[in-house]
Amino acid sequence: MKTWRWPALLAVLTVVGLLSALLGGEGPWRVLSWVTLSVPLAIVLWSLLRSLMTPSVVNRRS
């Protein structure tokens, strides 16, 4: 169950962000939607950059 903690958290953040953008009006709903939709995007970009910066073990030849 430990493996699914982060993907589940990202899914919940995305759903909350989408619902607040669709159902909420102005003001705090808009801020909530921006924050909750930006966090998963930032985590994905951070993970992508981290994987591109670290050398891959698969591509090394002995």
Number of C-alpha atoms within 10 A of each C-alpha: 4 5 7 8 10 11 11 11 12 18 13 14 19 20 15 16 23 17 14 20 19 12 8 15 10 8 8 11 17 15 14 18 21 15 14 20 20 15 15 19 13 11 12 13 12 12 12 11 11 11 11 10 9 8 10 9 7 6 7 7 5 3
